[in-house]
């Protein structure tokens, strides 16, 4: 290690950070704003019941909720709580971090000289998410794969004889999260308590999605938006800094021969980049800039593997998914996503690139 290497690593680190940070901030602000203007309950009612169409539609909903792999989990949980079909929720969970305008723009900016990378990333992500959502539709009752708290939150119709109350209204079992105003401690649908629950970043977006902001003053909405933005920027910004540092260190300090031998093999390059994507857990709004730093030494298929697999399954995302699914379901998601990503990108390495 010498000063020239340190200087090169620091320069590369800063270039990655400066180029990626605006996209991270834009993605956070855009997703937060849309949460106030799109009612997911109305969205659920328009979702197709056909399993394949439902999975395809859910995979495309990311254009309405442009969230990264931190924000997609609370939104998917909300969709399940609102009674969305399983293929819709699974399709959205896996595709939303990639199938959204912010990520498309960021990927195009990073790979403007390789537009095929941009379109294959979107196409592969859409295909994989749709297929997995369709596969999960074979599970007629998803509740054995869900965490007990989510199961209790899903609306369940009462028995036939108790279906209507004294005034003929339907009864359903609904989580307090679905009732207006209960996302604040001690708050009812008519009253407002200024004491917020102490929750982490994932729960903050869940609270934001669960909030019925209709009728609330603008100052209240802006305060919630600001709180969400600061929380996400603090968490995702730290991940971005770490990912940029790892990319710079690998590029500068790992012997070039090792990188070339690993990166030029059609098989090992894909496996290496999928593993790196899972471990680094970098935000999908800026991961294209991370992948770009490996473009000169790794195959096109391996870059696509990083860009497709990472937003679907990484260590950070797995931790968040445990708030919805049991470990068995996450293993199924991981295995299916990994297998299909490997097959699609291997075809790119062998027959396209």
Residue pairs with C-beta under 8 A, 6 or more apart in sequence:
1 253
5 252
5 253
8 252
9 248
9 249
9 251
9 252
9 253
10 248
12 247
12 248
12 251
12 252
12 293
13 244
13 245
13 247
13 248
16 244
16 247
16 248
16 289
16 290
16 293
17 240
17 241
17 244
19 109
19 110
19 289
20 106
20 240
20 244
20 285
20 286
20 289
20 290
21 237
21 240
21 286
23 102
23 105
23 106
23 109
23 285
23 286
24 233
24 236
24 237
24 240
24 283
24 285
24 286
25 233
26 102
26 285
27 66
27 67
27 68
27 102
27 103
27 106
27 283
27 285
28 228
28 229
28 232
28 233
28 236
29 229
30 66
30 102
31 65
31 66
31 67
31 68
31 71
31 102
32 208
32 225
32 228
32 229
32 232
33 225
34 64
34 65
34 66
35 65
35 205
35 208
35 209
35 228
36 213
36 221
36 225
38 64
38 65
40 75
40 78
40 79
40 82
40 209
41 82
43 61
43 64
44 79
44 82
44 83
44 84
44 88
47 54
47 57
47 58
47 84
47 85
47 88
48 54
48 57
49 85
51 85
51 87
51 133
51 134
51 137
52 87
52 130
52 134
52 137
54 85
54 87
54 88
54 91
54 133
54 137
55 87
55 88
55 90
55 91
55 129
55 130
55 131
55 132
55 133
55 134
55 137
56 91
56 126
56 130
57 88
57 91
58 79
58 84
58 87
58 88
58 89
58 90
58 91
58 92
58 95
58 129
58 133
59 91
59 92
59 94
59 95
59 96
59 99
59 125
59 126
59 129
59 130
59 133
60 95
60 99
60 126
61 88
61 91
61 92
61 96
62 72
62 92
62 95
62 96
62 97
62 98
62 99
62 100
63 99
63 100
63 101
65 71
65 72
65 75
65 92
65 96
65 100
66 96
66 100
66 101
66 102
66 103
67 75
67 96
67 97
67 100
67 205
68 97
68 103
68 236
68 283
68 284
68 285
68 311
69 97
69 281
69 283
69 284
69 310
69 311
69 312
69 314
69 316
69 317
69 320
70 201
70 202
70 205
70 232
70 235
70 236
70 283
70 316
70 317
70 320
71 96
71 205
71 232
72 92
72 93
72 96
72 97
73 93
73 202
73 317
73 320
73 321
73 323
73 324
74 202
74 203
74 205
74 206
74 208
74 209
75 92
75 96
75 205
75 209
76 89
76 90
76 92
76 93
76 96
76 324
77 150
77 206
77 323
77 324
78 206
78 209
78 210
79 88
79 89
79 92
80 86
80 89
80 142
80 146
80 150
80 153
80 154
80 324
81 150
81 153
81 154
81 155
81 175
81 177
81 178
81 210
82 155
82 178
83 154
83 155
85 137
86 133
86 136
86 137
86 139
86 142
87 133
87 134
87 136
87 137
88 133
89 133
90 129
90 132
90 133
90 136
90 333
91 129
91 130
91 132
91 133
92 129
93 129
93 321
94 125
94 128
94 129
94 132
94 133
94 312
94 333
94 337
95 125
95 126
95 128
95 129
95 130
97 103
97 284
97 311
97 312
98 121
98 122
98 125
98 284
98 307
98 308
98 311
98 312
99 122
99 125
99 126
99 129
102 285
103 284
103 285
103 288
103 311
104 118
104 122
106 285
106 286
106 288
106 289
107 117
107 118
107 121
107 288
107 307
108 115
108 118
109 288
110 288
110 289
110 291
110 292
111 117
111 118
111 288
111 292
111 295
114 295
114 300
116 300
116 352
117 300
117 303
117 304
117 307
120 304
120 348
121 304
121 307
121 308
124 304
124 308
124 341
124 344
124 345
125 308
125 311
125 312
127 340
127 344
128 308
128 312
128 336
128 337
128 340
128 341
128 344
129 312
131 336
131 340
132 333
132 336
132 337
132 340
135 336
136 142
136 332
139 145
143 151
143 154
144 326
145 325
145 326
145 328
145 329
146 154
146 324
146 325
146 326
146 329
147 322
147 323
147 324
147 325
147 326
150 323
150 324
152 173
152 175
153 174
153 175
153 177
153 178
154 175
155 172
155 173
155 174
155 178
156 172
156 173
157 163
157 170
157 171
157 172
158 170
158 171
158 172
158 173
162 171
163 170
163 171
164 170
164 171
165 171
176 182
177 183
177 206
177 210
178 210
179 189
180 189
180 212
180 214
181 187
181 188
181 189
181 190
181 191
181 192
181 212
182 188
182 189
182 210
183 197
183 207
183 210
183 211
184 192
184 193
184 194
184 195
184 196
184 197
185 193
185 195
185 196
185 197
186 193
186 195
187 193
189 212
197 203
197 207
199 206
199 207
201 231
201 232
201 234
201 235
202 320
202 323
204 227
204 228
204 231
205 228
205 232
208 224
208 228
211 224
213 220
213 221
213 224
236 283
239 281
239 282
239 283
239 316
240 282
240 283
240 286
242 280
242 282
243 280
243 281
243 282
243 286
243 287
243 290
244 290
246 280
247 290
247 293
247 294
248 293
250 259
251 259
251 293
251 294
256 297
259 297
259 298
260 297
262 268
262 269
262 272
263 269
263 272
263 294
263 297
263 298
263 299
263 302
264 297
264 298
264 299
265 299
266 299
266 301
266 346
266 349
266 350
267 346
267 349
269 298
269 299
269 301
269 302
269 349
270 299
270 301
270 302
270 305
270 342
270 345
270 346
270 349
271 342
272 298
272 302
273 291
273 294
273 298
273 302
273 303
273 305
273 306
274 305
274 306
274 309
274 310
274 338
274 341
274 342
276 306
277 287
277 305
277 306
277 307
277 309
277 310
277 314
278 309
278 310
278 313
278 314
278 315
279 314
279 315
280 290
280 310
280 314
281 310
281 314
281 315
281 316
281 317
282 290
282 310
284 310
284 311
287 306
287 307
287 310
287 311
288 307
290 306
291 303
291 306
291 307
294 302
294 303
294 306
295 303
299 349
299 353
300 348
300 349
300 352
300 353
301 345
301 346
301 347
301 348
301 349
301 352
301 353
302 345
302 349
304 344
304 345
304 348
305 341
305 342
305 345
308 341
308 344
308 345
309 337
309 338
309 341
311 317
312 333
312 337
312 341
313 333
313 334
313 337
313 338
318 330
318 334
321 330
321 333
322 330
325 333
